[in-house]
Amino acid sequence: MAALVVQNHVADTIGGTVYIDASQTGLCHMPYVPKPRAATGGRPYRIEGWLVSHPHPSPNEPGIFGRALQGGSLLFLKKIYRWFNLSIIQHAVWPVLVALMAAPQVSVADTPWDWYLGRLAGPLLAFVMALGYIRRAAGRGIESTALPALKVPEVPGTVAQLARYFLIGLPLMVLIAHLIGGPIDDVIKIAMLGFFMAAAYHAINFWIVPLGFPNGYRGIDLGTILFGVSWGFGDVLRVGVSSEGGSLPIAFLAGLTAGLMVALVCRGLRRWPGGTLPAPMVQWLVITLILGFSGS
């Protein structure tokens, strides 16, 4: 043991005694160990154990929990903790306002403007924070491995190009039609909340999640599953604070199913016609500008 340590670590020999730098061995005590004369040029030596001291751990060293996150069984949780935090912000701000500050439990269109800003804050803040993290990741060079997944390639060809223009332009035309039909305040409230909700879903699940798995891992597949989980989580929070009540497991399963269906359709649009904008714009069109107004 001692001979191995001497060979692998820096040591000073003074007067036949070998002194080992304890900061490199990590040992707090080593006994006197004789060594054959042939290995020391005919001169016996000993390791001075009482001179070896163990340095105090650096305050910058990670603790037990930090080491577990870096390489233990919690590594997966570390990779998706940003998804969890951003999803909490996206969905939980308004339910918290309802539960703690008695925010009105009314439809989006009937929400007063002062309370509506609180309703919009969750998805808007989550989307902005996601964009900020992506920008920092690009500055650190992560884009060389993960960010290509964020830049959804556009399928070449005239037909695919026209399809992209149509899928981006159609929601805008439907929005204009709603504004003409009015009332304008209600249209703005519903459309704006739905737009940032769709943007947050895509930024968090299809952009942030792949950044945690840059080395060939199919982060986009995991993001598809988490898309559904996030949708179910949002439905659970809405049912939980609703005065009408309801079954939380059923709410989660229903939301999970709906979210997975939306995510799979968006994955198909990312494949064809491709591009970054068509998928979230179609989600905004169907979920908000069509279904959202049909129930208002």
N, C-alpha and C positions, 0 to 999 in steps of 0.2 A: 504494500500500500504506500509506504513512505517513498520507496524508490520510484514508483509511478508518479507520485506527486512531484518529486524532484525533477523528473524528466520533463514533465508537462508544464511546469510553472517556473517563473523567474526566481532565482535563488542567488544569494551572495555567500561566498565561502570566505570566512575570516578565521585564520588560525586553525584550520581543520574542522571548523564548525559551520554547518550550512544553515543559513537563516532564510526562511521562506516567507514571501509576502502573503500574509493571511488574507488580504483583500482579494487575492486571486484564487485562493484555495477554498475559501468559505469555511475553514475549520477553525475551531476555537482552541484546540489543544492537540498536540501530537507528542507521543512518547519518544524517548531516546531510542533510536533505531541504529544498530551497527550495520555496516556495509562491508562486504569483502574487500580486502586490500587491492585485489586485482582490478576492481571497478573504480578505485580512487587513486590509481597510480602508486600503489604501495603505501598510501597514507590513510590511516583510519579517520573516520569523521563521525559526527553524530548530529542529529537534528535537535536543535535547542527548543523543545516544546514549550518551555515556560516563557519564551520570548514571543510566541505567536499569540496574537490577540485578535478577536473577532470584531470587525468594525460595526458600528451602529448602522442599521438600515437607513438608507437615504429617504428623506421625507417624500421624494418624488417617486419612489418605488410603489407599484400598485399593491393594494392589500389583497387579502384572500379573495374577496369578491371581484376585484379588478383582474386578478390572475385567472379566475374562472371565466370571466368574460373574454379574455384574450385568447384562451386556448382550451377551455374546458367545455362542459356540456351546455353552458349558457351562451356559447358563441353565436348560435342561431338567433337567440333573442337579441343579442347586441346588433345583429345585422338588420333586424326589422324594428328596432326601437323607435327610429324616426317615423316609420309608417304608423306605429301605434300612437305616438305623440301627436302627429299631424291629424290622424283620424279622430282622436279625442277632441282636438280643437275644432275640426270640421263639424262634428255632430253634437258635441256636448254643450256648447256655449248657450244656445237657446234653451234647451231643457233645464240647464242650471238657472237661467233667468226666470223660467216659469216656476221652478220649484222653490227658489230662495227669495225672489223679488216679486213674485205674484205677477209676472208678465201675462198679458191677456192671451188666453187659449182660443184664438180665433184663426181664421184662414189667413193665408199670406196677404191676400188683397185687402182684408179688413184690418190688418195690423196697423195701428197708428205709426206715423213716420218716426217718432222718437223711439218707439219700441222696435220698429222695423230695422233700424240701424243695428240693434243688438242681434236681431235675427240674421242679418246679413254678415255680421262680424265673423262668425265661425268659418264658413267656407271661404270668405275673402281672405281672412288672416292665414288660414291653412294654405291657400294657393300662393300667396305672397311669400310665406316662409319656405314653401317647397321650391319656388323659383330662386330664392336667395341661396338655399343650400346647393342647388344645381350649379349656380354661378360660382360658388366657392369651390365645388368639386372640379369644375372646369379649370379654375385657377391652379389647383393642385395637380393637374395632369391626369385626373381620373378619366377624362374624356377619351383617352387613348384606348381604354378597354371597355368602359361601360357606356359612355355617352353616345356612341354610334347607335345604340338601341333606342335612344331618345329621338334621334333624327330619323323619323320614319321615312324610308326610301319611297320615292314616287315611281309608280309603275310607268315605264315609257310607253309612248303611243298616244295618238290623238284621242281615241275613245276614253282612255283612262284620264287624260287631262281634262276633257270635257266633263267627265263624271265628277272629278274633284271640284271643278268650278260650280257644277250644279249642286253638289252636296253642301258646299259652303254658302252658296247664294240663296238656296231655297229657305233655310231658316230666317235669313234676313228679310226675304219677301213676306214670309208668314208673319214676322214681327211687325212689319209695316202695316199689313192688313189688320192686325189686332189694334195697333195704334190708331188707325183710321176709325175702326169700330168703337174704340174707347170702352170704358173711361180710361183716360191716359194714365192716371195715377195707379190704377189697379194693374194695368198692363206692364208698367215699368217695374212695379214691385215683384210681380210674378216672374217676369222675364229676367230681371237682374239676379234674383236669388237662384233661379234655375241655371243661369249661365255660369255663375261662380261655383255652384255645386258641381256641375259637370266638369268644369275646369279643374276643381280640386280633386275629383275622383281620378282624372287622368294624370294629373301631375304627381299625385301621391302613389298611386298603384302602378302606373305604367312608366313613371320616370324615376321616382325615388327608390322604389323597391329594386329595380335592376342595378342601381348604383351600389347596393350592398353586396351584390354577387357579380363582380366584374370578370372573374376568371373562367369564362366559359360556362358558368352555371346559368340555367334557363330562368333568370330572374323574371322575365316577362310572363312565364307560366305561373310562377308563384304570385306575381302581381295580379293575374287574372283571378286566382282563388281568393286573394285578399280583397280584391274588388268586391266580390260577393259577401265576404265576411264583414267588410265595412258597411255595406248596404244593410245587412241584417242588424248590425250593431246600431245603426241610426234608427231603424224601425223600433228596436227594443227601447231606446231612449224616448222616442216619441210616445210609444204606448205606455211606458212607465210613468210619465208625468201627465198623461192625459186624464182628464176628469172622467172620461167614459170607461177607462180601464181596459183590460184585455189580457190575453194569455201571452206572456213574454216568450216562451219557447216557440209558440206558433208564429209570433211576430218575427222572431229571428229566422226561422226556417223559411217563411214567406219572403222575407227580405233577402236572405241568402240566395234563394232560387231566382228571384227577380234580378238581383245583382249579377249573378253568374250569367244569366241570359243576356243582359246588357253588355257585360264584359266580352262574351263570346262574339256578339255581333260587332262590337268595336274592334276586336282582334281581326275579324274578317275584313273590315273596312281598312284596317292598317295594312293588310296584305294586298287588297285590291279595292279601290284604285291607288291606295297608298297615300302618303303625305301625312303631316302631323295634324292638320285641322279637320279633315272630314269626319273622323270618328267622334270627337267631342261635339262637333256641330250637329251631327245626326242625333246624338244622345240628347242634346239640348232641344232639338226640334221635336222629337217624339215624346220625351218625358215631360218637358215643360210647355212648349208652345202648342202641343196638341192635347196631351192628356191633362196637363196642368190647367188649361183653360176650360176643358170640358167639365171639370169638377168644380170650377169657381162660380 
